[in-house]
Amino acid sequence: MTKAIRSLGALGISLALTLPALAETAPTETPDIVIDGGAVTLPTFADAPAHLEGALGDKIYSGWVFRDAETRAMQEDDFANPSMAFVDQGIEAWNTVDGTEGKSCASCHNEIESMKGVRAVMPKVNAAGELWSMENYINDCRTNRMGAEAWKWSSQPMENMTLAISLQSRGMPVDVAIDGPAKPFWEKGKEIYYTRYGQLELSCANCHQQNYGQMIRADHLSQGQTNGFPVFRINGAGTVSLHERFSGCIRDTRAEPFEQGSQEFRDLELYVASRGNGLPVEGASVRH
């Protein structure tokens, strides 16, 4: 295949994905996520936030409704859900003393249930006026209160802890702030969301706004909602942080991703989270 043909092929893919979807993109069914026979029931759609101004129609949808029956079933059974093994490891770490100060997370915060509501409002602006993700808060506690080493952003210990904390907010609606001190970060995140990157010149919106519900290769495109993160991804047989998923998406455009934990990705995290305001935190979700 010549370079010219390869270039035309890439251009064709890019143009196809920038066109508005011609078929109905809304899911044909939106059943609840019924976990453990009804112990937990999570709606899979909500009214679209007003700030989207109709970009996704009048409803927003969990990525769960775009997955196959086997993947859905896995999330509906906490015993079968592979994420729960990592949640257990996160809870163990919560109660384990680490660092020079002889403290665990529980030393200051008591039982992990005290984290209820935290995941629903992340990321958020801290007291110093900086936008922090949950990972920033965790490492701030580890380094400044426990005297322990910071965890790498998408390391397994960090993903275990963020999963365990997220589970405490399962069922609570996502409600990130986008006004006041959060507004400039939100605006920057929005700019990144609609910016085309890479050799394929694709933005987040080309797939997750203009073409959700369509197929790209063997994948069913969702709206890119983040209320389920961190997730267990079957195709990689492991947990994946949101910034890790951002990196993968940008690499798919044949561009160099921002660094995980960077200001750019935190800004993008806030904007994308705001697109899902009203959807429930899924706590420990399963995706392809």
C-alpha positions in Angstrom: 0.0 0.0 0.0 1.5 3.4 -1.0 1.8 6.3 1.4 -0.8 8.2 -0.7 -3.3 5.4 -0.3 -2.7 5.2 3.4 -3.1 8.9 3.7 -6.4 8.8 1.8 -7.6 6.0 4.0 -6.9 7.9 7.1 -8.5 11.0 5.7 -11.6 9.0 4.8 -11.9 7.6 8.4 -11.4 11.1 9.8 -14.1 12.6 7.5 -16.5 9.8 8.2 -16.2 10.3 11.9 -16.7 14.1 11.7 -20.0 13.8 9.9 -23.2 13.8 12.0 -24.5 10.3 12.6 -27.2 9.4 10.0 -28.9 6.7 12.1 -30.7 7.1 15.5 -27.9 7.2 18.1 -29.9 7.0 21.3 -30.0 3.5 22.9 -33.1 1.5 22.0 -33.4 0.3 25.6 -32.2 1.8 28.9 -32.8 -0.8 31.6 -31.7 -0.2 35.2 -28.5 -1.8 36.4 -29.9 -4.2 39.0 -27.1 -5.4 41.2 -27.4 -8.5 43.4 -31.0 -9.1 42.6 -32.1 -5.6 43.6 -29.8 -4.8 46.5 -28.6 -1.8 44.4 -30.5 -0.4 41.4 -28.9 2.3 39.2 -30.6 4.2 36.4 -28.8 4.2 33.2 -30.0 7.6 31.8 -30.7 11.1 33.1 -31.8 14.4 31.8 -29.0 16.1 29.9 -27.4 19.0 31.8 -28.5 22.4 30.7 -25.0 23.5 30.0 -24.7 21.0 27.1 -27.2 23.1 25.2 -28.7 20.1 23.3 -25.3 18.6 22.2 -26.5 15.1 23.3 -30.2 15.6 22.9 -32.4 15.6 26.0 -30.9 12.5 27.6 -27.5 11.2 28.7 -26.6 7.5 28.9 -24.3 5.3 30.9 -21.7 3.4 28.9 -23.2 0.3 30.4 -26.2 0.4 27.9 -23.7 0.2 25.0 -22.1 -3.0 26.2 -23.1 -6.6 25.4 -25.3 -8.8 27.6 -22.4 -10.7 29.1 -20.5 -7.6 30.2 -23.7 -6.1 31.6 -24.4 -9.2 33.6 -20.9 -9.1 35.1 -21.5 -5.7 36.6 -24.9 -6.8 38.0 -23.3 -9.4 40.3 -20.8 -8.1 42.8 -19.4 -11.6 43.3 -18.8 -12.0 39.5 -17.6 -8.4 39.1 -13.8 -8.6 38.7 -13.5 -5.0 40.0 -14.5 -6.1 43.4 -11.2 -8.0 44.0 -9.4 -4.7 43.5 -11.9 -2.9 45.8 -11.0 -5.3 48.5 -7.3 -4.6 48.0 -8.1 -0.8 48.2 -10.0 -1.3 51.5 -7.1 -3.3 52.9 -4.7 -0.5 52.0 -7.1 2.0 53.6 -6.6 0.3 56.9 -2.9 -0.4 56.6 -0.4 1.8 58.4 2.2 3.2 55.9 4.8 5.9 56.1 6.9 7.6 58.8 4.0 9.0 60.7 2.6 5.6 61.7 -0.8 6.3 60.2 -3.3 4.7 57.8 -6.1 6.4 55.9 -8.4 5.2 58.7 -6.4 7.0 61.3 -7.8 10.4 60.1 -10.9 9.4 58.2 -12.2 6.4 60.2 -13.9 3.7 58.2 -13.9 4.0 54.4 -17.7 4.6 54.4 -16.8 8.2 55.5 -15.8 8.8 51.8 -19.5 8.6 50.7 -20.1 11.5 48.3 -16.5 12.2 47.5 -16.5 10.5 44.1 -19.6 12.3 43.0 -18.0 15.7 43.1 -14.6 14.9 41.7 -12.6 16.6 40.4 -13.0 19.8 42.4 -11.1 22.9 43.3 -9.1 22.7 46.5 -8.5 25.4 49.1 -5.5 26.7 47.2 -7.6 27.3 44.1 -6.1 24.3 42.2 -8.2 21.7 40.4 -7.5 18.3 41.9 -8.6 14.8 40.9 -9.2 12.2 43.6 -5.7 10.9 42.9 -4.2 14.3 44.0 -6.1 14.2 47.3 -5.0 10.7 48.0 -1.3 11.5 47.3 -1.5 14.7 49.4 -2.7 12.6 52.3 0.0 10.0 51.8 2.9 12.4 51.5 1.9 15.2 53.9 -0.1 13.3 56.6 1.3 9.8 56.5 4.8 10.4 55.4 4.4 7.8 52.8 5.5 7.7 49.2 3.2 9.0 46.5 1.6 6.5 44.3 1.9 6.8 40.5 -1.2 8.0 38.8 -2.4 4.7 37.2 -0.5 2.3 39.4 -2.4 -0.6 40.8 -2.4 0.6 44.4 -3.9 4.0 43.2 -6.5 2.3 41.1 -7.4 0.0 44.0 -7.9 3.0 46.4 -9.9 5.1 43.9 -12.1 2.1 43.2 -12.7 1.5 46.9 -13.5 5.2 47.5 -15.7 5.4 44.4 -17.8 2.4 45.6 -18.8 4.4 48.7 -20.7 6.8 46.4 -22.4 4.2 44.3 -25.9 5.4 43.3 -25.2 9.1 44.1 -25.6 11.4 41.1 -22.5 13.0 39.6 -22.6 16.6 40.6 -19.3 18.4 39.7 -19.1 22.1 40.0 -18.5 24.1 36.8 -19.0 27.6 38.1 -17.2 29.9 40.5 -13.5 28.9 40.9 -14.1 25.8 38.7 -15.2 27.7 35.7 -11.8 28.5 34.0 -10.7 24.9 34.4 -14.1 23.7 32.9 -13.7 26.1 30.0 -10.2 24.8 29.2 -11.5 21.2 29.5 -14.2 22.1 27.0 -11.7 23.5 24.6 -9.6 20.3 24.8 -12.8 18.2 24.2 -13.6 19.9 20.9 -10.0 20.2 19.7 -8.9 17.8 16.9 -5.7 15.9 17.6 -3.3 13.6 15.8 -2.8 12.5 12.3 -6.5 11.5 12.1 -7.5 15.0 13.3 -10.2 13.8 15.6 -11.7 15.3 18.7 -13.4 13.6 21.7 -16.7 15.0 20.2 -16.3 13.4 16.9 -16.7 9.9 18.4 -18.6 10.5 21.7 -21.0 13.3 20.6 -21.5 13.1 16.9 -21.3 9.3 16.5 -22.3 7.6 19.8 -24.4 4.5 19.2 -22.4 3.8 16.0 -19.8 1.1 15.5 -16.1 1.8 15.1 -14.3 -1.3 14.1 -15.7 -3.9 16.7 -16.5 -1.3 19.3 -19.9 0.3 20.1 -19.3 4.0 20.7 -20.8 5.3 23.9 -21.2 9.0 25.0 -17.9 8.7 26.8 -19.5 9.2 30.2 -17.1 8.9 33.2 -19.5 7.9 36.0 -18.2 4.3 36.0 -14.5 5.1 36.3 -12.2 3.5 37.4 -13.4 0.5 35.4 -12.4 -3.1 34.8 -11.8 -3.5 31.1 -12.3 -7.1 29.8 -10.1 -6.5 26.8 -7.1 -5.7 29.0 -8.1 -8.0 31.9 -7.4 -5.2 34.4 -8.5 -1.9 35.9 -8.2 1.3 34.0 -8.1 4.9 35.4 -9.9 7.7 33.6 -6.6 9.4 32.6 -5.3 6.1 31.3 -8.4 5.9 29.1 -7.9 9.5 27.9 -4.3 8.6 26.9 -5.6 5.6 24.9 -8.1 7.7 23.1 -5.6 10.3 22.1 -3.1 7.7 21.0 -5.9 6.3 18.8 -5.9 9.6 16.9 -2.1 9.1 16.4 -1.2 11.9 18.6 1.1 12.2 21.7 -1.1 12.2 24.8 -0.8 14.6 27.7 0.8 13.2 30.8 -1.6 11.4 33.2 -2.3 13.7 36.1 -1.4 16.8 34.0 -3.4 20.0 34.2 -4.7 19.3 30.7 -6.2 16.0 31.7 -7.6 17.3 34.9 -9.3 20.1 33.0 -10.6 17.5 30.6 -11.7 15.3 33.4 -13.8 18.1 34.9 -15.5 18.9 31.6 -16.3 15.3 30.7 -17.6 14.6 34.2 -19.9 17.6 33.9 -21.4 16.1 30.7 -22.6 13.3 33.0 -24.0 15.4 35.8 -27.1 13.5 37.0 -25.9 10.0 36.1 -25.3 7.8 39.2 -21.8 6.9 40.2 -21.5 3.2 39.3 -18.6 2.6 41.7 -17.0 -0.5 40.2 -18.1 -0.9 36.6 -17.2 -3.3 33.9 -16.6 -2.4 30.3 -15.1 -4.2 27.2 
